[in-house]
Amino acid sequence: MQIPVTLVIGIVLTLAWIALALLAPVVAHYDPIKTDVQHMLQPPGGEHWLGSDATGRDLFTRIIFGARYDLAMAFFGVVGPIILGTMIGLVSGYFGGRLDAVLMRILEVTISFPYFVLVIAIVAVLGPGLKSYFISLTLVNWVSYTRLVRSQALVLREADFVLAARTMGLRHGRIMLYHILPNAIIPSVVFVMTDAVLTIVLGSSLGFLGLGVQPPTPEWGAMIAEGQTYLTTAWWISVFPGVAVCSLAMGLSLSADGLARLLHTGP
């Protein structure tokens, strides 16, 4: 079985950011929050490899520490949706009938609202911050996983091994968890990598709008917003955090593409 090149490149990029985030206190030599008015708007080079921002904070340090928050948004942002969506999709697809009809109507109502607008509305009500971000994603993004798992469960519930399990008198809960779920979850495993990219972009967008991680905490979207005033004079304040977002998103996208190719190809 040949491992796709995209999977290797994606994993390397993603692991590189994870390593930098974990080793941030060792790799970075400055305080990511402490201001230094004597080194304001320093261009890249010298003591500040990627330059400094409008308050003299080292940009490289803030990007490295900011990776912790963006990685948290990427990985923990999909935990709630995949758990809730998988549970609903499994129950809906396995039992069918009126329960399935009711759950699908709820799903249709949820997806009828614009995704980004609904997340912003929930965050605005709950207040800015990571906690509100994770709650909003769980309440909105579960529908994708529900549809994936439900479609698989509808087919698997008629499979021979499931019918055999029913004949043996196994309980519905055991059949769903031990017989259907391991086979129904595979498409979601691939989708979760792509979904992590969307959560990064969404989290950075909320940070740009002031609804994400609040200053002075280093977060890439908020850093891009901070530098938009200085685009013509200190372009590096916005450009380098933007490059960081793109590189991490590319790593996750390539990992998702490679994983999909690997699972599709099989042994």
C-alpha positions in Angstrom: 0.0 0.0 0.0 1.5 3.3 -1.1 1.1 6.3 1.2 0.0 9.4 -0.7 2.5 12.2 -0.9 -0.2 14.7 0.1 -0.7 12.8 3.3 3.0 12.9 4.2 3.3 16.7 3.4 0.1 17.5 5.3 1.1 15.6 8.4 4.6 17.2 8.3 3.1 20.7 8.1 0.6 20.0 10.8 3.1 18.3 13.2 5.5 21.2 12.6 3.0 23.7 13.9 2.0 21.4 16.8 5.7 21.1 17.8 6.2 24.9 17.6 3.1 25.5 19.7 4.3 23.0 22.4 7.9 24.4 22.4 6.8 28.0 22.2 8.5 29.0 25.5 11.7 27.5 24.3 11.7 28.6 20.6 10.5 32.2 21.3 12.7 34.7 23.2 10.2 37.4 24.0 7.0 37.8 26.0 4.1 37.6 23.6 2.0 40.1 25.6 4.5 42.6 27.1 4.8 45.8 25.1 8.1 47.6 24.1 7.6 51.1 23.0 11.3 51.4 22.0 10.9 48.8 19.3 7.6 49.7 17.7 7.0 48.8 14.1 10.4 47.3 13.6 10.8 45.7 10.1 11.7 42.0 9.8 15.3 41.2 10.5 17.8 41.7 13.3 16.5 41.0 16.7 12.9 40.6 15.5 13.0 38.0 12.7 9.4 38.8 11.5 9.4 42.4 12.8 7.4 43.9 15.6 3.8 45.3 15.9 2.5 48.7 16.8 3.3 48.2 20.5 6.7 46.7 20.0 5.8 43.1 20.6 7.9 40.5 18.7 5.7 39.1 15.8 7.5 35.8 15.6 6.8 35.2 19.3 3.2 36.1 19.0 2.7 33.9 16.0 4.3 30.9 17.7 2.2 31.4 20.9 -0.9 32.1 18.8 -0.5 28.7 17.2 -1.7 27.2 20.5 -5.1 29.0 20.2 -5.6 28.3 16.5 -4.7 24.7 16.9 -7.1 24.5 19.8 -9.8 26.0 17.6 -9.0 23.5 14.8 -9.0 20.3 16.9 -11.3 21.0 19.8 -13.7 22.9 17.5 -14.7 19.6 15.9 -15.0 17.5 19.0 -18.5 18.8 20.0 -20.0 18.6 16.6 -18.7 15.2 15.7 -19.9 13.7 19.1 -23.3 15.3 18.9 -23.7 14.8 15.1 -22.6 11.2 15.3 -25.1 10.3 18.1 -28.0 12.0 16.3 -27.1 10.4 13.0 -26.7 7.0 14.5 -30.0 7.0 16.3 -31.9 8.6 13.4 -30.5 6.2 10.8 -30.9 3.0 12.9 -34.4 3.5 14.2 -35.9 5.5 11.3 -39.6 6.2 11.3 -41.1 9.2 13.1 -37.9 9.8 15.2 -35.9 10.1 12.0 -38.5 12.4 10.5 -38.4 14.7 13.5 -34.6 14.8 13.7 -34.3 15.5 10.0 -36.8 18.4 10.3 -34.6 19.9 13.0 -31.5 19.4 10.8 -33.2 21.1 7.9 -34.2 24.1 10.1 -30.6 24.4 11.2 -29.0 24.3 7.8 -31.6 26.8 6.5 -29.7 29.6 8.2 -26.4 30.9 6.8 -23.6 29.0 8.6 -21.3 31.9 9.3 -24.1 34.3 10.3 -25.6 31.8 12.7 -22.2 31.2 14.4 -21.6 35.0 14.7 -25.1 35.5 16.2 -24.6 32.8 18.8 -21.1 34.1 19.8 -22.5 37.6 20.0 -25.2 36.4 22.4 -22.9 34.3 24.5 -20.0 36.8 24.5 -16.5 36.7 22.8 -14.1 34.0 23.6 -13.1 30.4 23.0 -15.9 29.0 25.1 -18.6 30.7 23.1 -16.8 29.7 19.9 -16.9 26.0 20.8 -20.5 26.1 21.9 -21.6 27.9 18.7 -19.8 25.3 16.6 -21.4 22.4 18.5 -24.9 23.9 18.0 -24.4 24.6 14.3 -21.9 22.2 12.8 -23.4 18.9 14.1 -25.6 18.7 11.0 -22.7 17.7 8.7 -21.7 14.7 10.8 -25.4 13.7 11.3 -25.9 13.4 7.6 -22.8 11.4 7.0 -23.4 8.9 9.8 -27.2 8.7 9.1 -26.6 7.8 5.5 -24.3 5.0 6.5 -26.6 3.7 9.3 -29.5 3.5 6.9 -27.6 1.0 4.8 -25.8 -0.9 7.6 -29.0 -1.5 9.6 -30.1 -4.0 6.9 -26.6 -5.7 6.6 -26.4 -9.4 7.4 -24.2 -8.9 10.5 -26.7 -6.5 12.0 -29.6 -8.8 11.3 -27.6 -11.6 12.9 -27.0 -9.5 16.0 -30.7 -8.8 16.3 -31.5 -12.5 15.9 -29.1 -13.2 18.8 -31.1 -10.8 21.0 -28.5 -8.1 21.4 -29.8 -4.8 22.6 -30.2 -1.8 20.2 -27.5 0.2 22.1 -24.9 -2.6 21.7 -25.7 -3.1 18.1 -25.4 0.6 17.3 -22.1 1.1 19.2 -20.3 -2.1 18.4 -21.6 -3.1 15.0 -22.9 0.0 13.1 -20.8 2.8 14.5 -17.3 1.4 13.6 -18.4 1.1 10.0 -20.5 4.3 9.8 -17.8 6.6 11.3 -15.2 6.2 8.5 -16.5 9.0 6.2 -16.6 11.4 9.3 -13.0 10.6 10.1 -12.0 12.0 6.7 -14.4 14.9 6.8 -13.1 16.0 10.3 -9.7 16.9 8.8 -11.4 19.2 6.2 -13.8 20.5 8.8 -10.8 21.5 11.0 -9.6 23.8 8.2 -13.0 25.5 8.2 -12.9 25.9 12.0 -9.5 27.6 11.7 -10.8 30.0 9.0 -13.9 30.6 11.0 -12.0 31.2 14.3 -9.6 33.6 12.6 -12.5 35.4 11.0 -14.2 35.8 14.4 -10.9 37.0 15.8 -10.7 39.6 13.0 -14.2 40.8 13.9 -13.3 41.0 17.6 -15.6 38.1 18.6 -12.9 35.5 19.1 -9.9 35.4 21.4 -9.6 38.8 23.0 -6.4 41.0 22.9 -3.7 41.1 24.1 -3.8 37.3 23.8 -2.0 36.3 20.6 -4.4 34.8 18.0 -3.8 34.9 14.3 -7.1 36.4 13.2 -6.9 39.2 15.8 -3.3 39.9 14.8 -4.3 40.3 11.2 -7.0 42.8 12.3 -4.5 44.7 14.4 -2.2 45.1 11.4 -4.8 46.3 8.8 -4.2 49.9 9.8 -0.5 49.6 9.0 -0.8 47.6 5.7 1.0 50.4 3.7 3.7 51.1 6.3 4.1 47.8 8.3 2.7 45.1 6.1 4.4 42.3 8.1 2.0 42.7 11.0 -0.9 41.3 9.0 0.9 39.3 6.3 2.9 36.9 8.5 -0.1 35.8 10.6 -2.0 35.4 7.4 0.7 33.1 6.0 0.5 31.1 9.3 -3.2 30.6 8.9 -2.7 29.5 5.2 0.1 27.1 6.0 -1.8 25.3 8.9 -4.9 25.2 6.8 -2.9 23.7 3.9 -1.4 21.1 6.2 -4.8 19.9 7.3 -6.3 20.1 3.8 -3.4 17.9 2.4 -3.8 15.5 5.3 -7.5 15.2 4.6 -6.9 14.6 0.9 -4.2 12.1 1.5 -6.3 10.2 4.1 -9.2 10.1 1.7 -7.0 8.7 -1.1 -5.5 6.1 1.4 -8.9 4.9 2.6 -10.3 4.8 -1.0 -7.4 2.9 -2.3 -7.3 0.3 0.5 -4.7 -2.3 1.1 
